[in-house]
Amino acid sequence: MDELVKLVEIWAKDKGLNNAESSKQMLKVIEETGEVAAALARNDQDALRDSIGDVVVTLIILAMQNDMDLYECLNFAYDEIKGRSGKMVNGVFVKSSDLK
């Protein structure tokens, strides 16, 4: 995975995306997230696989634009959730602090 992340970062730099506005990149994240939803709605596994990959690509670029990397962000998020408690509500995990 390290190699793929580096390849995405090189690709993005070659395209000048490392110097682009991260707010514009966030629009790409949302666009690709919508494609994930469409693939799920259509039960299209190939489109789902592609869309999830596209979301990861856009997030790698967004992190890079903000002087972060994917692993830094993922480690930060995992440190926050690793001890989290909660329960499933209607098929969705809800953390304890959000349960009423």
N, C-alpha and C positions, 0 to 999 in steps of 0.2 A: 504494500500500500504506500509506503514511503516513496517509492519510485514513481508511482502514479501521481501522487500529490505534487512531487517536484516537476513532473512533466506538465501537469495542468498549470503550475505557476510559471514555467518557462513559456508555455503557449500564451498565457495571459499577458506576460511581459512583452512577448513578440508582437502582440496586438495592441499594446499600449494601455491595456486595462488596469495595470498597476497604478497608473496616474489618473485614472478616471474618477469621477465623483462616486463615492460609495452609495449615495442615495439612489443614483441611477442603477447601480448594481443590485440594490435591494429590490427594485422593480423586476429585475430578471429573476431573482429568487422567487418572488411571488408568482410570476408568470410560469415558471417551471413547477412550482407547487400546485398551481391550477391544473397542469398537465398530469400530475400524480392523481389528483382527484378525478379527472376525466378518465384516466386509465382504470382506476378502481370502479368507477361507475359503469364502465363498459366491460369489466372483467377481462381486460386485455393485458396479459402477463408480460408480453414483450414491450408494450408501451410503458407499463409500470416500471419495469427494469430500467428502461432508457430514461424515464422521467426522474426516478430516484437518483440515478447517476447524474443527470443534469442538475438536480438540486444540489448535490454534493459539489459539483464543479462550481456552481455559482457561489456557494458558501465558501469554498476555498479562496476564490477571488475576492469576495467581500472581506474575509479575514485579512488577506494580504494587503488590501487597500487601506486597512486600518492598523498596519504594522503588527499583525497577529498571524498565527498559523492555525490550521485545523486542529492540530494536536493540543495546542495550548487551550483552545476553546473547549474541546471535548474533555480534556482533563479538568478544567474549571467546572464544567457542567456536571461531570461525574462526581467530583468532590461534593457538590451540593446535593445530589440525589442518592448517593450510596447508602446513607443511613435513614433515608426518608421512609416514613410509614404512611399508610393510607389504606384505601380499599377500592375495589372495583365497584363502580356505580353505573349501571346500564352499559356495561362493556367498556367503560373509560376509567383509568386509574385516577383517583382523586386523592391528593395528599391530605394528611390529617389536618393541617392547618386550614384547609378549605372546606372541611366537612362541618356541617352545622349540627 
